[in-house]
Structures are given as C-alpha cells and as structure tokens.
C-alpha cells in the first residue's frame, strides 16, 4: 500500500469521527480518564465507552425548565 493511500484512509477515519476538533476532544477525554481515580479495569471500561461516542469530551449541560437559570458548569467554579 502506498503512503498516500494510508494518509487518505487516516483522513477518512478522522473525518468520520467528526474532524480534528472531535479527535482533540477524544484525546482530552481519554487523558482525563487515564489520570482519574479508579482501578485499571474501571478506566478501561470508561475509555471503551468514551471511544464509542466520537468527539464528546463531556456530557452536555443539563437543561433547566423554562424560566429557571441553568446550574453553573463545573469548569466555571474556581
């Protein structure tokens, strides 16, 4: 197989998962899992689940009913 063909297949795989931003999000999510607490078995399970959902670094914030403010995100608390 030629190097150009390998590069094209890699680009297709990245595009299929959502592009470079999604790939960066996946890498960040896996990094957080690896650094987190828990057994190696728990981390492997979490990483497997994370890889199944491309580009989602975290859960979307919970939506409050209309008229109520959304709860603050964990990142905004310092």
C-alpha positions in Angstrom: 0.0 0.0 0.0 1.3 3.4 -0.8 1.9 6.1 1.8 -0.6 8.4 0.1 -3.3 5.7 0.4 -2.6 5.3 4.1 -2.8 9.0 4.6 -6.1 9.1 2.7 -7.5 6.3 4.9 -6.4 8.1 8.0 -8.0 11.3 6.9 -11.3 9.5 6.1 -11.2 7.9 9.6 -10.7 11.3 11.3 -13.4 12.9 9.2 -15.8 10.0 10.0 -15.3 10.7 13.7 -16.0 14.4 13.4 -12.8 16.1 12.3 -9.8 17.3 14.1 -11.7 19.1 16.9 -13.5 15.9 17.7 -10.2 14.0 17.6 -8.7 16.5 20.1 -11.8 16.1 22.3 -11.4 12.4 22.3 -7.8 12.6 23.2 -8.6 15.0 26.1 -11.3 12.8 27.4 -9.1 9.7 27.3 -6.3 11.7 29.1 -8.8 12.7 31.8 -9.9 9.1 32.2 -6.3 7.9 32.5 -5.4 10.5 35.1 -8.6 9.9 37.1 -9.3 7.8 40.1 -10.3 4.2 39.9 -8.9 0.8 39.0 -7.4 -0.1 35.7 -10.4 -2.1 34.9 -12.7 0.8 35.6 -10.6 3.1 33.5 -10.6 0.6 30.6 -14.4 0.4 30.7 -14.7 4.2 30.8 -12.2 4.6 27.9 -14.2 2.0 25.8 -17.4 3.9 26.4 -15.7 7.2 25.5 -14.4 5.9 22.2 -17.9 4.8 21.2 -19.1 8.4 21.2 -16.8 10.4 18.9 -15.8 13.9 19.9 -17.8 14.2 23.1 -15.3 15.4 25.8 -18.1 15.7 28.4 -21.8 15.3 28.9 -23.9 18.3 27.6 -25.1 20.5 30.5 -28.4 19.7 32.0 -31.2 21.9 30.7 -33.4 23.7 33.3 -37.1 24.2 32.7 -38.0 27.5 31.1 -37.8 30.4 33.4 -35.1 28.9 35.6 -31.4 29.6 35.2 -29.1 26.7 34.2 -26.9 25.4 37.0 -23.3 26.7 36.9 -20.9 24.4 35.0 -18.2 22.7 37.0 -15.5 24.4 34.9 -16.8 27.9 35.8 -16.4 27.2 39.5 -12.9 28.1 40.6 
